[in-house]
Every structure is written in C-alpha cells, then in structure tokens.
Amino acid sequence: MYPPIFVLGAPRSGTTLTAKILGKHSKIFMPGETHFFEDIYSRRKELGEHIDTRASEKILERLSTIYGRTNEPADQNRVSHLFSDHQNVASLVASWKTYKDVITSFMELQMQHEGKSRWGNQVPRDIFNYKDILNFFPDVKIIVCIRDARDFLLSYKNKWRITSPDNVESLRKLYHPVVTSLLWKSSMRLIPVLKKAVNHDNLLILYYEELVGHPKITVKKICCFIDEDFEPGMLNVDNPNSSHNVRQNGIFATSVNRWKKELPPEDAFLSQIILKKELERHGYKIENIKINYFHLIKKMLSFPYVLIRGINSRRGSHGPLLPYLARRAGALIFKTE
C-alpha cells in the first residue's frame, strides 16, 4: 500500500484545486475536507482515550456526520449511504483499536466504494496537526500549498460568495486584513518546521502560481513526488472552488495578481507590513501602494473587535477552543527556524 497524501497550507492557496487534480487520478480517492484531527481526534478525552464500546459509539456518531459539519454535501451523502449498511459499520468498528485505525478504515471504506486504491485528504489547517499526522503515518506524502498572501486575502475576503447560505454571515465576519494576514503567516512559519520534521522525499512545496501557470509540468512533478504515473485527465478539473464565483473547467491563471485591481489598497499595505519577511522568502515582490490613511487607521482600530467576533463565530467547529488557539498562536510567537 502506498502512503496517504495530505494537502496542507493556508486556505485559499490552491489546496482544493490540488485535491481535485489528485482526485482525477484513476487510483487516488480525494474527498472534500475530512476534519478528522480537529473534529474527532482533538476530542479524544471527551470521546475516550481508549477505544472501547462506548468510545466507538461516540466516534461513530461524529464520523457519520463529519462532512455535513463542513459543508461537503456530496461526501456526506456517500457516507450516509455507506453507513446505512450495518455490515459496513460493524466491520469498521471491529477494526478500531487506535484513532489511526479510525481514520484509516473510514477513508479506505470510501476509497473502495469509489473503486480507488489510495486515499488522500486536504484540510489546509491540518498543517497545525502535522505532528499527529506524522505519528499516524510516518511515510505520509505531504504537499504544502503556498500562494501570494495578497491574492490569498482577496480570495478569503470573497469566500462567502461560494458557501452555503447558512455560512455566508459567518465567513463575512472572519475577514479582516490583519486577522487574515496572521492566518497566512502562522501557516507559513510552520514550513521550516516541516522541512526539519519530514523526510525530504516526502515533502513537496507547491506554489499556486506555478500550478496554474504551468499546469501540465507541475502536475507531472506532483505525480513524480507521489510515485504515480501522470494521467492527462488530471488536468480536466471542474470549477476549482473559485471565490470569484466564475464557473470554469480546467486550470486557469486568471486569479494571479488579481489583488492589484480588486483588493483594497489598505488591506494590501497592511499585509505587506505584517508579512514582508515571509513574502520575500517565497519570492513575492513588495509593491509600493498608495493608501488612504483614514481608512487604514479605521481598519487597524477594528482589528480586536473582528478577531473576537471571528473566534466566537467558529466556536464549536474546531474542537476544544484553547488548544485550537494555542496551536495557531504558537506558530506566530515561537521561533520556528
């Protein structure tokens, strides 16, 4: 069996597009975001450190609705169908001795249903759970997606356009140029840590601009990395989760540098101040930006309020709150290289 493939990084950085490309391969099963580590594994004290009958019942209850909580209806329908077969459920639970068994059996059940022989998962914020991933799967193949932070801000700002009606208001509350810049920064600061923790042959840094600018060459590079043959059909992805709500088939570079026209200049200015070191390290040029200082001060003063509002809006969706915040704050506070 080949090791699983995990696609990580900051959100809105090409993780969904990369997963869709991988999912087009005849061997690879790539569902929507399976938030196992934050939805289930982070709750193991509540569910049960040791997987006995009672713990299995609690885990199964959360597992049966895991995609519904993250707005992945097609994946939730598949799981609901599979779990309606009592034999499937009995076989699944019987294989559970550890939490590694839980995620492995769950993904393999879906994989086999789809006629595939290898599975992967893309949850951008699982970059903060890299230790658990490596503990479960020492030979895991990890792809870390990186995108120009200013295009990332623009995409994150517009993310509400492509979500379900129930999530629109929540996503709108999450955006702020400072908050969102710190989200990108916390992910990027873990890359040097990953380079030390992961075997060189098992880690691929994938730039969004490279992927959409030279898709065939880059997808061949990805296939080489995961030890699979390139298949031309991998390039025929459907709408790649564009926050600009433009339905396209294939891989396009139209969103590269879009921030220069559509992102408020004060947002771009703040991001460059906060992220200068990381932007330059990854080859992104710092631009001269004309700003309105009144708008700039207004945005800076609103930062604490938006931060608290954003945390409250996500309460309950990411496991215990304090460990969740500590993982992200730790990446910003502590020296990582």
Summary of the structure (lengths in Angstrom):
residues: 337
radius of gyration: 20.0
end to end distance: 33.8
largest distance: 64.1
contacts: 1036
relative contact order: 0.16
helix: 60%
strand: 7%
